[in-house]
Amino acid sequence: MALYALTITIANVSLPQMQGALSATQDQIALVVTFNIVATAVATPMTGWLTARFGQRRVLLSCVAFFTLATLMCGLSNSLETLVFFRVLQGLCGAPLAPLSQSIVLASYPQTKHGTATSIFGMGVVLGPLIAPTIGGYLSEEYSWRWVFFMIVPIGTASFLGCWAFVAEGARAARIRLDWTGFIALSVAIACFQLMLDRGERNSWLESTEIVLEICLAALCFYIFIVHTFTSEKPFLNPHLFLDRNFVLGMALTLVFGLLNFTPMTLLPGLLQNLRGYPDSVIGLLLGARGVGTLLGFSILFFGNRYDPRIWLISGFALQGFSGWMMAQFDINVTTSDVAWASFIQGLGTGFLWVPLTLVTFNTLPQRLFPEGSSIFHLLRNIGSSVHISISVALVLHSAKINYGHLAEAVTPYAKSWQIPSAAGAWSMGSIQSLAHISGEVQRQGLMIGYVNAFYFYMLTALAALPLIMMVRMKKPSPHLHPPPETKKANLSPAKGVQKR
């Protein structure tokens, strides 16, 4: 699980350096993150079929081996296209790791111990955001961005050896068939939708023929997937899962959790390096504060999982919203302590959410549906992450362009502020070089407003989850019935005149 978590978070800290080394724009370099998450989302529902067809041991060993190889190739890439290709391959190979690991844990313990087992298992989720930014930022600054991928290779090797030594072979179905129609339709729909979000701002949205075609193709494939799911005998995703009230609400909350999960880790590196000039090592430490908060949240949940999980869900999403509000108060002179506290609180909210979200989602679901339910759980979480990152990046760029135009209107020789020396300060319009500096500052301020708008959007997304939590109904555990104590046989002879029976 730590290996999977490292994949999602490792590249974020070096995005600005990758952007410069590969000559990419901010929306193009975001493909390194979003396409990896999309590939993971698309391949995640195949976990159940792969496990039933080949067995959990073979699936884990194969996925870890090819995942490690794809990670090595990411570090050796020399172009943006090559890097994105191997990130997609990395996501495809790493997709079964999380749901299969979670399914094994839930199936290995009775329901009464799911809270404790999930808390311990969640430490693997914590290690990724804690290790990846701090060590990755240091290696990126001292050597290059390639080392954020090279550092995963020995961890992948250790994971392979661990799976080979300890993971037992599970039961396999004799005859299993994958619904290729549903799988291909869902994959194309998600890929086209993600491409539309990633390239929409660059291509002026509906003014571009490419964007219109991607929207139409995504809508058509999603329609085919829905119709096929409810008319096929054995669809790709079992629709009976959605007859469970808690599971449906859990999926909605999981989607919101995914929307919030990695957006700050994608936006903050660009803000801190491009607008404040912080080195990668400092950015890694600031992002590592999120991992510290997540670790604290999991530690608290380890002892507090006996309480109603809805309390922790409300606390977690409220903390996420509060961290979004804190980040929305950033200005162009934001300090390291401001970023560290906002990251810490966001991580604390994440730590509060993982365990109760799992308990609520699977509380009333039959155990035989755990593998399929876990696949959909991680599918929606990953789709939410990629979609929210793309929307947030588009919001930053769109707001930056609009605010650049508004701010530039006030920067003219005829503005009264420029005629007052105390107001104009060191700025002047006496040369082309001075005008270039003014244009750069206006662009910088407009971009900062774009980041602020994205953080407000993040805050509203977190608060939107609170009404859903109120509709969750937890199943009360049935009381354990103890048999009455066996009465001791008295060594008494029957009374005279009483018939023995």
KOLVONU-463545 format. One record per residue (C-alpha): x, y, z; residue number from 0; residue in three letters. Coordinates in pm, 1 decimal. Each point is the difference from the previous one (the first is absolute). Example, Ala and Ser with C-alpha at 12.3 -4.5 7.8 and 13.67 -1.06 7.14 Angstrom:
! KOLVONU-463545
SITE          x          y          z   bake   fiba
SITE     1230.0     -450.0      780.0      0    ALA
SITE      137.0      344.0      -66.0      1    SER
//
This chain:
! KOLVONU-463545
SITE          x          y          z   bake   fiba
SITE        0.0        0.0        0.0      0    MET
SITE      291.7      233.5       71.3      1    ALA
SITE      137.8      -76.9     -347.1      2    LEU
SITE     -332.3      102.6     -156.6      3    TYR
SITE      -22.5      316.6      211.1      4    ALA
SITE      355.1       97.1      -98.5      5    LEU
SITE      -98.9      -11.4     -366.7      6    THR
SITE     -282.8      246.0       37.8      7    ILE
SITE      194.1      257.0      202.9      8    THR
SITE      362.5      -35.1     -109.8      9    ILE
SITE      -13.7      206.9     -319.3     10    ALA
SITE     -179.6      302.2      146.9     11    ASN
SITE      297.2      152.0      177.7     12    VAL
SITE      208.8        6.8     -322.4     13    SER
SITE     -269.0      123.9     -239.3     14    LEU
SITE      157.3      347.6      -39.1     15    PRO
SITE      340.6     -153.1      -74.8     16    GLN
SITE     -153.1     -244.7     -248.4     17    MET
SITE     -184.6      289.1     -163.0     18    GLN
SITE      326.5      182.2      -65.2     19    GLY
SITE      200.2     -307.2     -100.8     20    ALA
SITE     -262.6     -124.8     -246.2     21    LEU
SITE     -105.3      346.9     -130.5     22    SER
SITE     -363.2      -45.2      102.2     23    ALA
SITE     -271.3      238.7      114.2     24    THR
SITE     -181.7      -28.1      332.1     25    GLN
SITE     -300.1     -180.8     -145.1     26    ASP
SITE      222.3     -233.7     -204.5     27    GLN
SITE      216.7     -103.4      293.9     28    ILE
SITE     -317.2      -74.5      198.8     29    ALA
SITE      -51.2     -294.0     -240.1     30    LEU
SITE      281.5     -178.2      186.0     31    VAL
SITE     -231.4      -16.2      303.0     32    VAL
SITE     -348.4      -21.6     -153.4     33    THR
SITE       74.0     -266.1     -263.4     34    PHE
SITE      157.0     -222.7      264.5     35    ASN
SITE     -310.1       31.9      216.0     36    ILE
SITE     -232.7      -59.4     -298.5     37    VAL
SITE      190.6     -314.2      -99.6     38    ALA
SITE      -27.8     -121.8      358.8     39    THR
SITE     -373.8       73.8        3.3     40    ALA
SITE      -63.1     -180.1     -329.1     41    VAL
SITE      190.0     -315.2       98.9     42    ALA
SITE     -122.8      -18.2      360.3     43    THR
SITE     -333.8     -178.7      -70.9     44    PRO
SITE      192.4     -279.5     -176.0     45    MET
SITE      143.0     -108.1      336.1     46    THR
SITE     -283.4     -240.7       74.8     47    GLY
SITE       27.0     -170.2     -339.9     48    TRP
SITE      379.5      -21.9       15.4     49    LEU
SITE       -8.1     -146.6      350.7     50    THR
SITE     -266.7     -257.1      -87.0     51    ALA
SITE      177.5      -95.1     -321.9     52    ARG
SITE      363.8      -12.7      111.3     53    PHE
SITE       -3.4        8.0      381.6     54    GLY
SITE       99.7      274.4      241.0     55    GLN
SITE      362.1     -113.5       29.8     56    ARG
SITE       70.4        7.4     -373.6     57    ARG
SITE     -180.8      330.6      -45.0     58    VAL
SITE      194.0      168.5      278.9     59    LEU
SITE      337.2     -132.0     -115.3     60    LEU
SITE      -60.9       97.2     -363.6     61    SER
SITE     -136.3      345.4       83.7     62    CYS
SITE      285.2       86.4      236.7     63    VAL
SITE      263.3     -121.0     -250.0     64    ALA
SITE     -136.2      191.1     -301.7     65    PHE
SITE      -80.1      301.6      217.0     66    PHE
SITE      363.4       19.0      114.1     67    THR
SITE      123.9      -33.0     -359.1     68    LEU
SITE     -235.4      276.4     -120.7     69    ALA
SITE      121.8      223.6      283.5     70    THR
SITE      359.7      -51.3     -110.4     71    LEU
SITE      -94.7       95.6     -356.7     72    MET
SITE     -170.4      316.9      126.9     73    CYS
SITE      332.2      111.4      142.9     74    GLY
SITE      174.9      -72.3     -331.8     75    LEU
SITE     -252.3      194.0     -213.7     76    SER
SITE      131.0      286.3     -215.5     77    ASN
SITE     -327.9      155.3     -118.6     78    SER
SITE     -340.3       88.0      141.5     79    LEU
SITE     -175.2     -251.5     -225.5     80    GLU
SITE      226.4     -284.0      113.4     81    THR
SITE      -37.3       92.5      365.1     82    LEU
SITE     -380.3       14.7      -25.5     83    VAL
SITE       -3.6     -339.4     -179.7     84    PHE
SITE      197.1     -173.9      274.6     85    PHE
SITE     -206.3      176.7      268.0     86    ARG
SITE     -309.4     -150.1     -164.9     87    VAL
SITE      167.4     -342.7        0.9     88    LEU
SITE       93.9       56.1      363.1     89    GLN
SITE     -361.9       75.5       85.0     90    GLY
SITE     -129.9     -305.9     -184.9     91    LEU
SITE      240.3     -232.5      182.5     92    CYS
SITE      -51.7      162.8      339.1     93    GLY
SITE     -380.3        9.0      -15.6     94    ALA
SITE      -66.2     -343.8      156.9     95    PRO
SITE      235.8       61.2      292.5     96    LEU
SITE     -232.8      211.6      215.8     97    ALA
SITE     -335.8     -182.9      -41.6     98    PRO
SITE      157.0     -345.7       14.6     99    LEU
SITE      196.7       86.8      313.8    100    SER
SITE     -307.8      150.7      163.8    101    GLN
SITE     -215.6     -298.1      -98.0    102    SER
SITE      251.4     -244.4      150.1    103    ILE
SITE        5.7      195.3      327.4    104    VAL
SITE     -380.1       27.3       30.1    105    LEU
SITE      -47.4     -369.0      -81.4    106    ALA
SITE      264.6     -106.2      253.6    107    SER
SITE     -173.0      152.4      303.6    108    TYR
SITE     -354.6      -15.2      140.1    109    PRO
SITE     -212.6      311.5      -37.5    110    GLN
SITE       46.2       90.7      366.3    111    THR
SITE      374.4       46.3      -61.9    112    LYS
SITE      -24.6      184.8     -332.1    113    HIS
SITE       57.4      337.0      167.2    114    GLY
SITE      326.5     -103.5      166.0    115    THR
SITE      122.0     -195.6     -303.0    116    ALA
SITE      -77.1      288.3     -236.3    117    THR
SITE      180.9      243.4      229.5    118    SER
SITE      316.8     -210.9       -7.7    119    ILE
SITE      -36.1      -57.2     -373.5    120    PHE
SITE      -44.7      374.7      -46.9    121    GLY
SITE      355.7       60.4      118.4    122    MET
SITE      103.0     -109.8     -347.7    123    GLY
SITE     -210.3      282.2     -140.4    124    VAL
SITE      174.6      242.3      236.0    125    VAL
SITE      354.7     -100.0      -91.9    126    LEU
SITE      -36.1      118.4     -360.0    127    GLY
SITE      -91.8      366.0       65.6    128    PRO
SITE      249.8        7.3      288.9    129    LEU
SITE      304.7     -142.6     -178.8    130    ILE
SITE      -54.6      104.8     -360.7    131    ALA
SITE        2.8      382.7       26.3    132    PRO
SITE      281.1       28.5      256.6    133    THR
SITE      252.5     -243.7     -146.7    134    ILE
SITE     -118.5       64.0     -355.4    135    GLY
SITE       46.6      375.1       37.5    136    GLY
SITE      352.5      -42.6      135.8    137    TYR
SITE      103.3     -241.9     -277.0    138    LEU
SITE     -157.0      221.2     -264.7    139    SER
SITE      192.1      306.0      118.6    140    GLU
SITE      333.2     -177.4       51.0    141    GLU
SITE       -7.1     -211.5     -317.5    142    TYR
SITE     -299.1       34.4     -234.5    143    SER
SITE     -370.8      -75.0      -28.9    144    TRP
SITE       83.6     -348.6     -130.5    145    ARG
SITE       98.7     -113.2      348.7    146    TRP
SITE     -355.5       32.5      129.6    147    VAL
SITE      -68.4     -307.8     -213.7    148    PHE
SITE      329.7     -176.7       55.3    149    PHE
SITE      -56.5        3.6      378.4    150    MET
SITE     -312.2     -218.6      -42.3    151    ILE
SITE      188.4     -282.7     -173.3    152    VAL
SITE      158.9     -151.5      316.1    153    PRO
SITE     -334.2       30.2      183.2    154    ILE
SITE     -169.2     -181.6     -287.5    155    GLY
SITE      264.9     -273.0       15.8    156    THR
SITE      -56.1      -42.7      374.8    157    ALA
SITE     -378.4      -15.6      -56.8    158    SER
SITE       45.2     -270.4     -263.1    159    PHE
SITE      208.5     -210.4      238.2    160    LEU
SITE     -254.0       51.2      278.5    161    GLY
SITE     -291.5     -109.9     -220.1    162    CYS
SITE      197.7     -301.6     -123.6    163    TRP
SITE       81.5     -106.8      356.9    164    ALA
SITE     -326.3       63.7      186.3    165    PHE
SITE     -305.2       36.8     -227.3    166    VAL
SITE     -190.8     -326.4      -29.9    167    ALA
SITE     -176.2     -119.1     -312.2    168    GLU
SITE     -371.8       70.2       16.4    169    GLY
SITE     -285.9     -191.3     -154.3    170    ALA
SITE      -61.2       44.0     -372.0    171    ARG
SITE     -320.1      -34.0     -195.5    172    ALA
SITE        8.4     -276.5     -258.3    173    ALA
SITE     -186.4      196.8     -263.7    174    ARG
SITE       -4.4      374.9        7.3    175    ILE
SITE      -78.7      241.7     -280.7    176    ARG
SITE       86.0      368.6      -14.5    177    LEU
SITE     -267.6      227.3     -141.6    178    ASP
SITE      217.1      160.4     -267.2    179    TRP
SITE     -284.7      215.9     -134.2    180    THR
SITE      -55.8      166.3      335.4    181    GLY
SITE      372.1       28.1       72.3    182    PHE
SITE       88.3      162.5     -334.5    183    ILE
SITE     -300.9      234.4        9.7    184    ALA
SITE       83.3      117.7      352.8    185    LEU
SITE      371.3       37.7      -81.4    186    SER
SITE      -62.1      210.4     -311.3    187    VAL
SITE     -258.7      213.5      181.0    188    ALA
SITE      236.6       77.9      288.1    189    ILE
SITE      298.6       63.4     -230.0    190    ALA
SITE     -193.9      237.8     -228.7    191    CYS
SITE     -150.2      185.5      294.3    192    PHE
SITE      342.5       44.2      157.7    193    GLN
SITE      154.5      118.2     -329.0    194    LEU
SITE     -279.2      253.9      -34.3    195    MET
SITE       71.8      138.4      346.3    196    LEU
SITE      378.0        6.3      -50.4    197    ASP
SITE       -0.6      161.9     -343.9    198    ARG
SITE     -317.4      208.3       20.5    199    GLY
SITE      154.2      323.3      130.5    200    GLU
SITE      285.1      -12.1     -252.7    201    ARG
SITE     -240.4      -59.8     -293.6    202    ASN
SITE     -270.8      250.5      106.4    203    SER
SITE     -244.9     -273.2      100.8    204    TRP
SITE     -303.6      -29.6     -232.1    205    LEU
SITE      163.8      215.2     -265.9    206    GLU
SITE      233.2     -293.6      -71.7    207    SER
SITE     -109.5     -289.7     -221.0    208    THR
SITE      220.4     -235.0      203.7    209    GLU
SITE     -175.2       86.7      326.0    210    ILE
SITE     -345.9      -41.0     -155.1    211    VAL
SITE       95.4     -343.1     -138.6    212    LEU
SITE      137.5     -108.4      337.9    213    GLU
SITE     -322.2      107.4      174.7    214    ILE
SITE     -217.9     -184.3     -253.4    215    CYS
SITE      211.5     -316.1       14.5    216    LEU
SITE        6.1        4.3      381.9    217    ALA
SITE     -379.6       42.2       15.1    218    ALA
SITE      -58.8     -277.3     -256.4    219    LEU
SITE      229.8     -250.6      173.1    220    CYS
SITE     -142.9       79.6      341.5    221    PHE
SITE     -352.7      -54.1     -137.9    222    TYR
SITE      107.2     -336.3     -144.6    223    ILE
SITE      155.0      -94.9      333.7    224    PHE
SITE     -315.9       86.1      200.2    225    ILE
SITE     -237.6     -180.8     -237.9    226    VAL
SITE      226.8     -303.2      -24.0    227    HIS
SITE       38.6      -16.1      380.4    228    THR
SITE     -375.7      -26.8       56.7    229    PHE
SITE      -72.0     -234.7     -291.3    230    THR
SITE      293.7     -243.0        7.2    231    SER
SITE      -12.8     -321.1      203.0    232    GLU
SITE      353.6       44.6      135.5    233    LYS
SITE       94.8      368.3      -31.4    234    PRO
SITE      341.5      149.9       67.7    235    PHE
SITE     -129.0      163.3      321.5    236    LEU
SITE     -267.7     -180.6      199.7    237    ASN
SITE     -306.1      233.3       22.3    238    PRO
SITE     -127.3     -189.4      305.8    239    HIS
SITE      268.2      177.3      201.8    240    LEU
SITE     -194.2      322.3      -33.2    241    PHE
SITE     -307.6     -144.1      169.2    242    LEU
SITE      180.5       45.6      330.3    243    ASP
SITE      -77.7      345.8      143.3    244    ARG
SITE      320.6       36.8      199.1    245    ASN
SITE      211.3     -113.7     -293.0    246    PHE
SITE     -151.9      265.2     -228.4    247    VAL
SITE       52.2      272.9      260.1    248    LEU
SITE      350.3     -132.6       63.8    249    GLY
SITE       76.8       21.8     -372.2    250    MET
SITE     -119.1      361.9       -8.4    251    ALA
SITE      219.6       84.0      299.4    252    LEU
SITE      289.5     -191.6     -157.1    253    THR
SITE      -34.5      209.9     -314.3    254    LEU
SITE       19.8      319.7      205.8    255    VAL
SITE      294.7     -144.0      193.3    256    PHE
SITE      174.1      -65.2     -331.1    257    GLY
SITE      -79.0      351.7     -120.2    258    LEU
SITE      184.9      140.9      300.5    259    LEU
SITE      281.0     -248.9       37.2    260    ASN
SITE      283.8      116.3     -225.4    261    PHE
SITE     -102.3      343.5     -127.8    262    THR
SITE      208.7      205.0      248.3    263    PRO
SITE      305.0     -218.4      -64.1    264    MET
SITE      -28.6       81.5     -371.3    265    THR
SITE      -66.5      374.2       33.9    266    LEU
SITE      238.0       93.6      282.2    267    LEU
SITE      333.6      -92.7     -168.1    268    PRO
SITE      -69.9      230.0     -294.0    269    GLY
SITE     -112.8      281.6      228.3    270    LEU
SITE      299.8      -29.8      232.4    271    LEU
SITE      266.7      -26.5     -269.0    272    GLN
SITE     -136.2      224.2     -275.9    273    ASN
SITE     -136.1      277.8      222.6    274    LEU
SITE      222.1      -25.3      306.8    275    ARG
SITE      316.8     -164.5     -133.7    276    GLY
SITE       25.8     -274.1      264.9    277    TYR
SITE      239.1     -291.2      -78.5    278    PRO
SITE     -127.4     -356.2      -39.7    279    ASP
SITE      133.8     -110.6      340.0    280    SER
SITE     -203.9      265.5      182.1    281    VAL
SITE     -308.6      -78.5     -206.3    282    ILE
SITE       42.6     -368.2       87.6    283    GLY
SITE       13.4       77.0      371.2    284    LEU
SITE     -311.4      217.4      -21.6    285    LEU
SITE     -190.7     -271.4     -184.9    286    LEU
SITE      134.7     -254.1      249.0    287    GLY
SITE     -192.9      185.2      272.9    288    ALA
SITE     -312.0     -150.5     -157.8    289    ARG
SITE      139.4     -347.1       62.3    290    GLY
SITE       69.5       88.8      363.9    291    VAL
SITE     -362.1      111.1       40.5    292    GLY
SITE     -126.2     -318.0     -165.7    293    THR
SITE      216.6     -212.6      229.9    294    LEU
SITE     -141.1      180.3      304.7    295    LEU
SITE     -354.1      -49.1     -129.5    296    GLY
SITE       51.9     -373.2      -46.8    297    PHE
SITE      155.7      -28.1      344.2    298    SER
SITE     -300.9      170.9      160.2    299    ILE
SITE     -237.1     -225.0     -197.8    300    LEU
SITE      186.7     -307.6      122.0    301    PHE
SITE     -132.2       71.8      350.1    302    PHE
SITE     -319.6      183.0     -100.6    303    GLY
SITE     -148.1     -247.0     -249.8    304    ASN
SITE     -244.2     -119.9      266.0    305    ARG
SITE     -197.5      322.2      -40.0    306    TYR
SITE     -260.0       72.5     -266.6    307    ASP
SITE      186.2       32.4     -334.8    308    PRO
SITE     -232.1      284.5     -104.0    309    ARG
SITE      161.6      220.3      264.1    310    ILE
SITE      340.0      -53.1     -158.6    311    TRP
SITE     -139.2       55.3     -349.8    312    LEU
SITE     -144.6      337.0       99.9    313    ILE
SITE      326.0       94.3      173.4    314    SER
SITE      211.4     -109.1     -297.0    315    GLY
SITE     -194.1      186.5     -268.7    316    PHE
SITE      -30.1      306.6      224.8    317    ALA
SITE      379.3        3.9       45.9    318    LEU
SITE       43.5      -34.0     -376.7    319    GLN
SITE     -228.7      298.5      -52.5    320    GLY
SITE      185.3      200.9      264.2    321    PHE
SITE      335.0      -74.5     -165.3    322    SER
SITE     -147.9      117.4     -332.3    323    GLY
SITE     -105.5      325.2      166.4    324    TRP
SITE      351.1       41.5      144.8    325    MET
SITE      156.8      -47.2     -343.5    326    MET
SITE     -248.5      245.4     -151.4    327    ALA
SITE      142.2      266.4      236.1    328    GLN
SITE      348.5      -35.4     -153.4    329    PHE
SITE      146.0      305.3     -172.0    330    ASP
SITE      306.2       58.5     -212.7    331    ILE
SITE      216.9       14.9      316.1    332    ASN
SITE     -120.5     -327.9      150.3    333    VAL
SITE      237.8     -143.7      260.5    334    THR
SITE      118.9     -354.4       59.6    335    THR
SITE     -185.8      -22.8      331.3    336    SER
SITE     -330.8       88.8     -170.5    337    ASP
SITE       46.8     -276.1     -256.4    338    VAL
SITE      118.4     -253.8      258.4    339    ALA
SITE     -301.3       53.2      227.9    340    TRP
SITE     -247.7      -16.8     -288.8    341    ALA
SITE      163.2     -322.2     -126.3    342    SER
SITE        2.7     -148.5      350.6    343    PHE
SITE     -370.7       67.6       56.4    344    ILE
SITE      -86.9     -137.5     -343.3    345    GLN
SITE      195.0     -316.0       83.2    346    GLY
SITE     -168.5      -28.6      339.2    347    LEU
SITE     -338.9       10.5     -170.3    348    GLY
SITE      113.5     -269.8     -242.1    349    THR
SITE      111.1     -217.7      292.1    350    GLY
SITE     -341.1       36.4      162.5    351    PHE
SITE     -182.3     -100.2     -319.4    352    LEU
SITE      160.8     -318.8     -131.7    353    TRP
SITE     -104.9     -250.3      269.5    354    VAL
SITE     -359.8      122.0       64.6    355    PRO
SITE      -56.5       36.3     -375.1    356    LEU
SITE       90.4     -366.4      -45.5    357    THR
SITE     -218.8     -105.3      293.8    358    LEU
SITE     -303.2      195.7     -122.8    359    VAL
SITE       32.1     -125.2     -356.6    360    THR
SITE       33.7     -369.0       85.8    361    PHE
SITE     -207.5       -1.7      320.8    362    ASN
SITE     -309.7     -163.3     -150.5    363    THR
SITE      152.7     -152.3     -314.3    364    LEU
SITE       15.3     -383.0      -13.8    365    PRO
SITE      354.4     -131.2       28.3    366    GLN
SITE      -23.7     -182.7     -334.2    367    ARG
SITE      -29.9      341.8     -170.3    368    LEU
SITE      308.6      147.3      170.1    369    PHE
SITE      238.4      -45.1     -298.8    370    PRO
SITE     -237.1      169.4     -248.4    371    GLU
SITE      -94.5      265.1      253.4    372    GLY
SITE      364.8       74.1       74.3    373    SER
SITE       71.8       39.4     -372.0    374    SER
SITE     -279.5      257.2      -42.8    375    ILE
SITE      114.9      169.4      321.4    376    PHE
SITE      347.9       63.7     -143.2    377    HIS
SITE     -136.0       70.7     -349.8    378    LEU
SITE     -208.9      295.4      118.4    379    LEU
SITE      275.5      122.9      230.6    380    ARG
SITE      250.5       12.2     -285.9    381    ASN
SITE     -243.8      153.8     -248.6    382    ILE
SITE      -83.1      268.4      256.2    383    GLY
SITE      368.3       81.5       49.3    384    SER
SITE       77.9       37.5     -370.1    385    SER
SITE     -315.4      199.5      -74.9    386    VAL
SITE       48.7      246.6      285.1    387    HIS
SITE      367.6       53.6      -84.1    388    ILE
SITE      -86.2       74.4     -363.8    389    SER
SITE     -284.9      236.0       91.7    390    ILE
SITE      217.5      178.6      255.6    391    SER
SITE      289.6       47.0     -245.6    392    VAL
SITE     -243.0      128.6     -264.6    393    ALA
SITE     -151.0      236.0      258.9    394    LEU
SITE      344.1      134.9       90.8    395    VAL
SITE       95.5       66.5     -362.7    396    LEU
SITE     -339.0      144.6      -97.5    397    HIS
SITE      -12.8      228.4      304.7    398    SER
SITE      359.8      109.5      -61.6    399    ALA
SITE      -81.3      110.5     -354.7    400    LYS
SITE     -313.6      187.2      103.4    401    ILE
SITE      169.8      172.9      293.3    402    ASN
SITE      301.3       90.0     -212.1    403    TYR
SITE     -235.1      189.4     -230.4    404    GLY
SITE     -174.4      176.5      289.9    405    HIS
SITE      324.9       95.4      173.5    406    LEU
SITE      163.8      115.9     -323.4    407    ALA
SITE     -280.6      251.9      -51.7    408    GLU
SITE      122.2      191.2      305.1    409    ALA
SITE      365.1       -5.1     -107.5    410    VAL
SITE       10.1      295.5     -241.8    411    THR
SITE      195.9      325.6       -4.2    412    PRO
SITE     -329.7      182.8       46.7    413    TYR
SITE      -88.1     -170.0      329.9    414    ALA
SITE       16.2      242.2      292.2    415    LYS
SITE      191.6     -249.0      214.8    416    SER
SITE      295.1       11.1     -241.8    417    TRP
SITE       20.2      375.8       35.4    418    GLN
SITE       51.5      -22.6      377.2    419    ILE
SITE      360.1      -97.9       79.9    420    PRO
SITE      -90.7     -155.1      336.7    421    SER
SITE     -259.5     -222.5     -167.6    422    ALA
SITE      205.7      -94.1     -306.9    423    ALA
SITE      301.6      -92.1      212.9    424    GLY
SITE      289.9     -142.1     -200.0    425    ALA
SITE     -218.7      -80.3     -300.9    426    TRP
SITE       26.8      217.8     -308.4    427    SER
SITE      -98.4       -6.5     -365.6    428    MET
SITE      309.9      172.5     -127.0    429    GLY
SITE      148.5     -296.8     -188.8    430    SER
SITE      -89.7     -326.9     -167.0    431    ILE
SITE      177.1     -190.2      277.7    432    GLN
SITE     -213.1      175.5      262.9    433    SER
SITE     -316.5      -81.9     -192.5    434    LEU
SITE      108.4     -365.4      -17.1    435    ALA
SITE       45.7       -7.0      378.4    436    HIS
SITE     -343.6      156.1       51.6    437    ILE
SITE     -159.3     -253.0     -236.9    438    SER
SITE      165.7     -284.7      187.1    439    GLY
SITE     -124.8      128.3      335.4    440    GLU
SITE     -354.8       43.0     -131.4    441    VAL
SITE       10.8     -356.7     -132.9    442    GLN
SITE      132.0     -120.6      335.0    443    ARG
SITE     -279.1      170.2      193.2    444    GLN
SITE     -264.9     -129.0     -240.9    445    GLY
SITE      131.7     -355.6       40.1    446    LEU
SITE      -13.8       35.9      378.6    447    MET
SITE     -367.7       96.3      -23.0    448    ILE
SITE      -54.2     -311.7     -211.0    449    GLY
SITE      148.3     -217.9      274.8    450    TYR
SITE     -220.2      169.7      260.1    451    VAL
SITE     -310.9      -72.4     -207.4    452    ASN
SITE      104.2     -366.7      -30.7    453    ALA
SITE       42.1      -25.9      378.1    454    PHE
SITE     -346.6      147.8       57.2    455    TYR
SITE     -134.8     -262.6     -240.5    456    PHE
SITE      180.8     -264.5      206.5    457    TYR
SITE     -164.1      130.5      320.2    458    MET
SITE     -351.4      -10.3     -150.2    459    LEU
SITE       57.1     -354.7     -126.1    460    THR
SITE       87.7     -116.8      352.2    461    ALA
SITE     -304.8      164.4      156.8    462    LEU
SITE     -229.1     -158.9     -261.6    463    ALA
SITE       62.7     -342.5      159.2    464    ALA
SITE     -147.1       91.3      339.9    465    LEU
SITE     -371.3      -40.4      -94.3    466    PRO
SITE       69.7     -348.5     -138.9    467    LEU
SITE      140.2     -118.4      333.0    468    ILE
SITE     -331.3       76.7      171.1    469    MET
SITE     -174.9     -260.2     -217.7    470    MET
SITE      230.4     -287.4       99.9    471    VAL
SITE     -159.6     -268.2      218.1    472    ARG
SITE      235.7     -230.9      187.8    473    MET
SITE     -100.0     -362.0       60.7    474    LYS
SITE        3.7      -86.8      367.7    475    LYS
SITE      201.8     -313.2       74.3    476    PRO
SITE     -214.9     -288.1      119.7    477    SER
SITE       52.7      -78.3      367.4    478    PRO
SITE      213.0     -304.1       73.2    479    HIS
SITE     -223.5     -257.4      154.8    480    LEU
SITE      173.5     -200.7      271.7    481    HIS
SITE     -146.9     -343.7       74.7    482    PRO
SITE     -137.0      -38.0      349.1    483    PRO
SITE      247.0     -149.6      241.5    484    PRO
SITE      -28.8     -375.4       28.5    485    GLU
SITE     -161.4     -100.6      324.1    486    THR
SITE      194.7     -228.9      220.7    487    LYS
SITE     -150.5     -338.4       56.9    488    LYS
SITE      -89.3      -45.6      361.6    489    ALA
SITE       95.9     -331.6      151.1    490    ASN
SITE     -337.7      -52.1      157.0    491    LEU
SITE     -218.1     -305.1       -7.1    492    SER
SITE     -355.8       55.8     -116.6    493    PRO
SITE     -257.2       60.2      261.8    494    ALA
SITE     -203.7     -294.6      118.2    495    LYS
SITE     -312.2      -44.1     -201.9    496    GLY
SITE      119.5      211.4     -294.8    497    VAL
SITE       18.2     -188.0     -328.8    498    GLN
SITE      335.4       10.9     -175.6    499    LYS
SITE      -17.8      129.3     -359.7    500    ARG
//
